[in-house]
Amino acid sequence: MLFYAGAQIPGNTWVVKGYLDQIPRSLDEAARVDGASNFTTFTKIIMPLAKPIIVFLALTSFTGPWMDFIFQRLVLRTADKKTLAVGLLEMVTGQANTKFTTFAAGAILVAIPIVIIFTFIQKYIIEGLSAGAVKS
């Protein structure tokens, strides 16, 4: 868990910086003219506009470790610590392991949490994708 958190911080920071650079500075200036403090400007203007990128990073930060296989295969050695992805692979590799129907059922179960999360946050992702589509 610490590896994934540490490895995602630099990339996620770069993605958020690129997204926040697209928010016009005129919004900050207008809020300052109206008497808003830095904290108020951040919480009432910038954060609602940054909700799509935060949701996107939450989704990718969850699905990355959830579906990662290579790093887990290298690091985890004992059977009781193996993850779902490693266990599913071991169901269908080797000569005696031909549990393909169990593998397919496991693959469906792996996908269910991601589909549920996506269902709840898809409006934010679409909002972020369409944010730059119309320029005034």
C-alpha positions in Angstrom: 0.0 0.0 0.0 2.8 2.4 0.8 4.5 1.6 -2.5 1.4 2.5 -4.5 0.7 5.7 -2.5 4.3 6.8 -2.9 4.5 5.9 -6.6 1.3 7.7 -7.5 2.0 11.0 -5.8 4.4 12.5 -8.4 2.2 11.5 -11.4 -1.0 12.6 -9.7 0.5 15.9 -8.7 1.5 16.6 -12.3 -2.0 15.7 -13.5 -3.6 18.0 -11.0 -1.2 20.8 -11.8 -2.1 20.6 -15.4 -5.8 20.6 -14.7 -5.6 23.5 -12.3 -3.6 25.5 -14.8 -6.6 25.4 -17.0 -8.8 27.2 -14.5 -8.8 30.9 -15.4 -7.1 33.3 -13.0 -9.9 35.8 -13.6 -12.0 33.7 -11.2 -9.5 34.2 -8.4 -9.3 37.9 -9.2 -13.1 38.3 -9.3 -13.4 36.6 -5.9 -10.7 38.8 -4.4 -12.5 41.9 -5.7 -15.7 40.6 -4.0 -13.7 40.4 -0.8 -13.1 36.6 -0.6 -10.1 35.3 1.3 -7.7 32.8 -0.1 -9.3 30.0 1.8 -12.8 31.0 0.6 -11.6 31.3 -2.9 -10.1 27.9 -2.8 -13.0 26.1 -1.1 -15.9 27.8 -2.9 -14.5 28.3 -6.4 -11.4 26.2 -7.1 -12.4 23.0 -5.4 -15.8 22.7 -7.0 -14.1 23.2 -10.4 -11.5 20.6 -9.6 -14.0 18.0 -8.6 -13.7 16.1 -11.9 -9.9 15.6 -11.6 -10.2 14.6 -8.0 -12.7 12.0 -8.9 -10.6 10.8 -11.8 -7.6 10.4 -9.6 -9.6 8.6 -7.0 -10.8 6.1 -9.6 -7.4 5.5 -11.1 -5.7 5.3 -7.7 -8.1 2.6 -6.7 -8.1 0.6 -10.0 -4.3 0.7 -10.3 -3.4 -1.4 -7.3 -6.7 -3.3 -7.6 -5.7 -4.7 -11.0 -1.9 -4.6 -10.7 -0.3 -7.9 -11.3 3.4 -7.6 -12.1 4.5 -5.8 -9.0 2.4 -8.1 -6.7 3.7 -11.2 -8.5 7.3 -10.1 -7.8 6.9 -9.0 -4.2 4.4 -11.4 -2.6 5.7 -14.9 -2.0 3.5 -16.6 0.6 0.1 -18.1 -0.4 -1.8 -16.2 2.3 -0.7 -12.8 1.1 -1.4 -13.3 -2.6 -3.9 -10.9 -4.1 -6.9 -11.6 -6.2 -5.1 -11.0 -9.5 -2.3 -13.4 -8.7 -4.7 -16.0 -7.4 -6.8 -15.8 -10.6 -3.7 -16.3 -12.7 -2.7 -19.4 -10.8 -6.1 -20.9 -11.4 -5.4 -21.2 -15.1 -1.7 -21.7 -15.4 0.1 -25.0 -15.3 -0.9 -28.4 -16.5 -3.4 -29.4 -13.8 -5.0 -26.0 -13.3 -7.9 -25.9 -15.7 -10.5 -24.0 -13.6 -11.5 -21.7 -16.4 -15.1 -21.3 -15.2 -14.0 -20.4 -11.7 -11.5 -18.0 -13.3 -14.3 -16.3 -15.3 -16.5 -16.0 -12.2 -13.5 -14.5 -10.3 -12.9 -12.0 -13.1 -16.5 -10.9 -12.9 -16.2 -10.4 -9.2 -13.1 -8.4 -9.6 -14.9 -6.1 -12.0 -18.0 -5.5 -9.8 -16.4 -2.9 -7.4 -14.9 -0.9 -10.3 -18.3 -0.9 -12.1 -20.1 0.3 -8.9 -17.6 3.0 -8.3 -17.7 4.2 -11.9 -21.5 4.2 -11.8 -21.5 6.6 -9.0 -18.8 9.0 -10.3 -19.4 8.9 -14.0 -21.1 12.3 -14.0 -18.0 13.9 -12.6 -15.8 12.2 -15.2 -18.1 13.4 -18.0 -18.2 16.8 -16.5 -14.4 16.9 -16.6 -14.2 15.6 -20.2 -16.7 18.2 -21.5 -15.4 21.1 -19.5 -13.2 22.4 -22.3 -15.6 21.6 -25.1 -17.4 24.9 -25.2 -15.4 28.2 -25.0 -17.2 31.5 -24.5 
